């Protein structure tokens, strides 16, 4: 109740400042400046604004809510950054940080109770107070080293002119799939005003976490988003988009290029709003043969990574592609700081392969089903993963998201194991 009352007061205050053309989180940033000086200093420059008039939409500069620490204080920043940020940058850390993909979700009783009151996923993922509350549920229960925004990779689509709905049984549904050049030309630049709840939630999460963990934003890769935009729904075969590679490559290239530029904008917006790391999900990139991925996914991922690095060079980017055992060297060549590994890879093999690609940091890669096993088996899997990953540049995670029905006590046990584990202890065991 106290959180709800505070959130209501914030919304009323935000509404007042929004009417004056200011950034809706501007007042709360004064509190954040006092509470969280760990990795960035809030600034109070000009507000963000954008007008959307279809193809003629023009952007004005968006306020940089979190600007880099001055060079004379950079030595303080390095020691104060959250454990996960330091590990992502390859710095020496006391233990591997741990968070879990889908750590907020239906396996948690608290989430299921909230979902009864708010049965629409779109409502839960597009309402600032609910996003914050759900994102913080695993933080309050398990104290992970990363708190990821509760959202969906499809969330920015309406702000691009691609409306969608979510069917409880079928998943996302796009009534008018994009399959013509005329439709591509009608797509609009990203209207960030339609995504205000994302920025507001990230700013609030930085306040709530208060430097004790990293706040993570995330986006979908252009290829993965295009599979939904073109197929019109989830797909097992991706027949339409794969056929388009050969039948209408100009159309596909135009769509992917537009998505890449707009998702780069969305990524930087999340960082300016408070995200300290960005995870880029190329969820269905693993469905492509390596040489096809090189042409139809990699260049568009590189566009996003380059833009992030140009505007926010100190923010780590993690790239994850499910089923990417044949792609991990290619993933490393995109410029991403961290390569997410699924559970089908042996961690030692993956490390050896990536050694030849600049030895980026890695994330993963416990089998999600392991969390249904007994706790001795979980402990063995955690120690094996840590020992094989090595003492630097490892973020402990699952190889995919937490599964529905996973016992909460086993999630808690894995987090406890991570807090107690060091590389030396894992090797000794």
N, C-alpha and C positions, 0 to 999 in steps of 0.2 A: 504494500500500500504506500509506504513511504517513497519507494522508487517511482510508482505511478504518479503520485502527487508532484514529485520533483520534475518528472518528465512533462507533466501537463503544464507546470509553470514555465519550463524551458520552451515548450511549443508556443505558449502565449507570448513569451518574450521574443521568440524567433519571428512570430507573425508580425509583431510591431516593427522589428528592425527590417524585415523583408519588405514591408510597405514603404520604407524609406530608401529601398534600393541597396541595402547593405547585405553582406554575406549572412545567411541565417544563423551561423554558428559564431559570429564575431564576438558577442559578449561573453559566451562561455569560454572563449580562448583566453580571456584575461585570467580566469581561474586556472586554466590549464598551464599558463605560463608560470604560475606559482607552484603548481603541483608536480609538473612533469618537465624537467629540464634535461632529460636523459639523452635525447638524440637530436633534438632540433629546438629552435627558438621560434615561438609563434610570432608572426608579424601582422601588422594591421594596415596593410596597403589598400589600394582601391578594391572595391568589391568586384565579384565576378558578374558578368552579365552577358546575355546572348539573346539574340532575336532569331526566331525561326519562321521563315517565310518560304518554306520549300526549298527549291534549288537555289534561290537567291539569298539563303541564310548567310549572315556575316557574323564572324566571331569578334568579340572584344577580349582582351587578355583576362584570364581567370586569376583571381587572387591567389597568391602563393601563401597558403596558411602556415606551412611549416618551411622555413628557409634554413639553409645550412648554417651550422655553427661557425662563427668567425675563425679564421685560421689560427689566431693566437690562442684560441681555446680548444683547438682540435684534439690536443692530448687528453683533455678532460672528457671529450666526447667518446673517445675510443674505449675508455675504461667504464663509461657509464652506459654504453649501448646495451640493450638486452642481450642475453646469452645467445639467443637464436640468430640475431643479426651478426654477432661476432663470428659465430660458427659458419654462417653463410658466406662471410668474407674470407674464410680460410684462416682466421686467427686462432691462436692457441686458446683453448677454453678448458675449464675445470672438469667438465663432463659433457657428453653429447646432449644438446637440448632435445626436447620431445614435444611434439604435438601430433594430432591425428586428423587426416582428411575425414570430413563428415563427422567431426567430433561433437557437433551440435546436430541433433536429429532424433529420429523416431525410437532409437534404442533407449533413450532417456525418458524416465517416467515424467520428469518435469516438462519435457517437450510435448509428450502425448497429452498431458493435462491442458497445456496451453492451446494445443491444436483443437481440442474439443470446444474451447471458447472462440477460437478463430479458425474455422475449418478451411478457409481458402488459403492455399499456399501463396498466391499472389499477395494477399493481404499481409501474411506473416513476413514476406520477404520484401515488401514495399512500403512498410509503415515503420517510421524511424524507431519509435519506442519498442515495437515488437522485435525488430532486427537486433537492437541493443540487448534486450532481455534474453533472446535466444542465443545470441553470440556469447553471452556471459554465463549461460547455464553450465557448460563444461568447465569454464574458468572457476566458478564457485565450487563445483564438485571435485575437480581434479587438479587445479592449478597447473595447466600445461604451460610450456614455455612460449607457445604461440597462440594467439586468439584471432581466429579468422572470421571475417565478416560473414554473417549468415545472409546468403544471397543465392543467385543462380547465374550461370554463364549467359542465359538468354535474357536476363533483366534489361540490358541496354537496347534490345531490339525495337521496342516501341518508340524509343527516342531516335531511332534511325528511320522510322516509317514502316516498320514491320510488326504489326500487332500479332499477339499470340494469346492463346488460352491454354490452361492446363487441365486436362481431363484426369480424374483420379485413377482411372483404369488404363488409359492409353498414353498418358504423359502429355508433353507439349504438342499443341496443334496449331499450325499456321494455315489459316483458311485459304490464303492466296499465295502459294509458293512462288518464289521468284525464278522464272524460267524464260524471260525474254529480256533483250537489251533495253526495251522501253521501260520495263519495271526497274531495272538497275538505275537508269537515269533519273527515275522519280525518287530514288532513295535520298534522304536528306542528311546533311551533316548532323553530328550528334548534338541533340538538344539537352544540355546538362541540367536545365531547369526541370526537365522531366525525371531527372535522377537525383534530385536534391536529397532524398532520403538516404542515399548511399553516402554522400559527403557528410551529412549530419551524423549518421550512425558511426562512421569512422572517427570523427572528432570526439564524439561521446565515449567511444571505446578507449581512446587514448587517455581520456580523463579517468575512466573507471579502472583501467588496468594500472595506470600511474607508474609506468616504467618497469613494472615487475615482470612483464612478458612483452614480446613483440606483437604488434597489431598487424595482421596480414590482410591485404586486399587480394582480389583475384579477378581474372578475366578468361574468356575462352579464346582459343586461337581462331584465326579467320577460317581455316579449313573446317574445323569442328563446328563453328557457327553456321558455315555455309551448308553443312550436311542437313541441318534443320531447316534453314531458309529455303533450300532447293527441294528437299524431299517432302517438306511439309509436316514432318513428325519424326519420331525416333525410327531408326531403321536398322535392320540387321545386315542388309546387303549393300546399301548405298548405291543402288543400281542407277538411279537417275543422275546423281552427281558424277559418278564414275563414267557413265556413258557420255556426259557432257565434256569430260576431259578430251575425248576424241571427236565428238560430234559438234561441239560449239565452244572451243577453247577460249575464244575472244570474250564471250559472255562470262565464262567462269573467271577468267583473269580480271575482268572489270569489276565483278562482284567482290572477289578476294582483295583486290587493291583498295576498294572503298572500305571494306570491313577493317583492313589493316590500319588505315589512317585513323579511322574513328575509334577503334579499340586502343590505339596508341594514345589518343586524346583521353579516353576513359581511364586508362592506366595512370596517366599523369594526374588526372583529377583526383583519383583515389589517394595518390601520394600526397598531393597538396592538402588533402583533407585529413591526413593523419596516418595512412598506411606506411609501415616501416619496411615491409617486404611485399613483393608482388609475385603471386603464383600464376603462371600462364598454363592453362589446361589445353593441351592438344589431345583431348580425350580420344578422338577417333583417328588421330594420325597414324596409329599403329595398324590401321586397316589398309594402309597403302604400302605397296612394295617400296623398298628403299629409294630406288631411282625415281619413282613417281612422287614420293614424298619430297625429294629434293626439288622437284619442279613446282609442286602444287601446295606445299605447306611451308617448307623452310623459308623461302624468300619473304613471305608475309609475316612470319614470326620474327625474322630479322628486322623488318621495318619497325615492329613494335619495340623490340629490344633496343635498337639504335636510338629511337626517340626517347625512351626512358633514360638511357645512359647519357644522352645529350642534355636533358633537362634535369635529371636527378642522378648524377653519377655515383652517389654513395648508397643508393638503394638497391639491395640485391634482388635479382630476378631468378625465380625457380621455374624451370620448364619440365612439365610432366606429360608423358604420353603413355596411355595404357597399352600394354602389349608391344612395348617398344624395344624388346630384346635385340632386334636386328637394326635398331636405329640409334643406339646411345652415342656412338661416336659422332653421328650427324647432329644429334641434339646439342652436343657440346660445341659444335662449330657455329651455332647461332649467336654466340656471345652471352648466353645465359650464365649466371654465376653458379647456379646449383642445378644438378640434373636429378629429377625425381625418378626413382627406380621402382618398378612394380615387383611383386613377390616372385615372379618366374625367373628372376636373375639371381645368381649367386653373388653376394656382395663382393667377395674377393675377386671373382672373375670380372665384375663390372669395374672395380677399382683398377685392375690391371689394364683393361681396355681403355679406360679414360685417362690413364697415365700418359698415353701417347697423344692426348688431345688437350694438353695443358693442365691436366689433373684438377678439374673443377671440383667444387664441393658436391656432395651427394646427399640425397634424402631418401629414407626408406629403411628397410623394405620388408617388414614383417608381414607374413601372410595374414590377411584379415580373419580368416577362419581360425587361426591360432588362438584368438581370443575366446573361442568356445571350448578350448582344451583346459586341462588342469593347470594350476598355477606353476607347478614345477616345470611343466613343458614350456609355458610362456617365458619363465625365467631363463631357461636354456636357450630359447630362440632369441631373446633380447641380448644375452651375453654373446652369442655367436655372431649376431649382426654387428654389435659394437666392436668386437675383436677384429672382424674382417674389414670393417670400414676404416680403422686406423684412428690415430689420435687427433687428426685435424680435419676440418671440413666435412663433418658428418652431422646431419639432423636426423634423429631417430623418428621414424614414422611407420605407418603401415604401407604396404605396397599398393593399397587402394583405400577406399573409404570404409569407415566402421559400418558393419552390416546390421540390418534390422534384426533385433532379437539378441544381439550381443549382450552378455551379462555385464551390467554396470560395474560390478565388483571386480571383474577381470580388466576392464578399462582402467579402473583405479589402481589395480595391481601393477599394470604395465607402467603407468606414470610413476608409481612409487619405485619400481625397479630402476627406471631411468634416472631418478633423482639420486639414487644410492650408487649408481654404476659409474665407474671410470674405465678408461681404456685399459689401464694396467690391471685392474681387477678382472675385467672381462677376459683378457689374455691369460691370466693366472688360473682362471676357472676352467 
